[in-house]
């Protein structure tokens, strides 16, 4: 059985310290709202009914997930191991336990989202410099392991019409 995973980077965040308390900017909120609308259109009804939403505990990711959750009718679940610098291996291990038969949307940060995508698809580490704020990548796999996923799509809010 092929499982699905969407990985989303939080929307644009304001500068500041401490890092975990940084909020979304107005542009970040608008971009996330666009992506929430896009997800609502592209996700099949059966997928939306089963979708689970895991989110980093950082403020900007929580704010991103709240916008997505409201649009898709899902409840965000805070997942402590998807903050910016957490080890990709821990996330893959979590997916192996929790990802079978369940479509997930993970809302996290750079560099984790870029590294996780690269590791699942290519089996290698990457900084993923091309992962824009509020961008979403779609993956599918029979097993969540390094190099075992197929890229099924990528969407940036900049590519969507206003």
N, C-alpha and C positions, 0 to 999 in steps of 0.2 A: 504494500500500500504506500502511495506517495503522500507525504505530509507537506504542509505549506507553512512558511514563515515569512513574515514581513518585518523588516528592520527599519525603524524610523529614527532619524536624528531629531532632537528637539528643535523647536523654532528658534529664531535669532534671539539671543539673550543680551541684556544690558551688561556693560562692564561693572566690575565691583568685587568686593571681598566681604565676607568669605564666599568662595566659589559656589558652595552648595546652596546659597541663598539667592543667587542671581535670578531675576525675573525675566520673563519674555518681554521684548519690546512690542510696541504696537504693530510694527512690521512683522515681527515674529508671530503674533496672534493672528494677523490677517493671513499669513502664509499657511499656518496650521489649519485655519478654517478652510482655506482652499483645498488643502490636502485631505481634510476630513470629508469634504464634498466629493472629491475624486474617489477616495476609498469607498464611500457610500455607493457610488455608481459602479465601480469596477469589481467589487467583491460580490460574488454570487450570494443570493439570499440564504442558501444552506450554509455557506461559509460564515456569513454574518451571525447566524443563529448560534454557531458553535465557537465563534472567535473568543479568544482569551487575550487580555491586554495586560502585559507586564511592563512596569515602569520603574525607572531609577527613582530613588528617594529625593534627588535634587529638585529644587523648586521649579526650575524651568522645564524639566521633564514632566513633573507632576502637572504643571499648567498645560503643557502640550497634550498629555494624556486625558485631562479633563475635557478639553475641546473635542478630541477624537471620541471619547466615551459618550459624550452627550449626543453627538451626531449619529454614532453607530448603535447606541443603546446597549453598551457593554459597561462593565464595572472594572475600573483599573485595579490592578493588584501590584503593590509595591514589591520590587525584587531588589534586595540590597546588593546583589553581586553584579549589577550592570551599571556601575558608576564609571566615570571616564577612564580610569586607569586600572580597572579590574582585569584579572587574567582571562584571556579568551578561552583558555582550556576549561575554566570553571563554568563558563556559560555553555560551552558545548556539552560538558558533562550534565548540566542541568537540562539541556534540550533532550539529551538521550533518555533521561528519566521522565520528563514531563511533556515532550513534544510528539510522542507517537500517537497518531490518530486525533490530534488536537491542533487546529490552526491557531497560531500565536502571532501577535503584533507586539514587538519589543520597542519601547521608546527609551532611547539612551543617548549617548554622547560620543563625540570624537575623543580619542582615537578608537574607542572600543567598537563603534559601529563599522568603521572601515576595516579594522583588523578582523572582526568576526565575519564579515561578508567575504573578505579575501580568503580567510582560512577555510570556510565552509565550501567555497567554490573552487579555489585554486590549490588549497592545501598549504598555502604559504602565508607568511606574515606580510602585512602591508600597512602603511600608514593611511591608506584610503583617502588621500588628499582631495579627491573629487566628490566627496560626500557632503553636499550642501546642507545648510540648516533647513529643517523640515522635509528633507528628501526621504523617499521611501524606496527600498529595494525589496523585490519579491523573490523568494527562493522556494524550491521544492526539492525533496530528497526522500529516498527510501529509508535512509539512516542519517542521523545528524552526526557527521564525522568529517574530519579534514579532507577536503577535495571531493566530497560525495554529493554536494548540492549543485543544482542547476539554477542559473539565473533566469527568472521568468519575466523580469521587468524592472525598470527603474524609472522613477518619476520625481521631478523637482518642481517646486511651486513656481519657479520662474518660467517653466514651459507651459503652464496652464493659463488660459485666457482669463482676463479679469472679469 
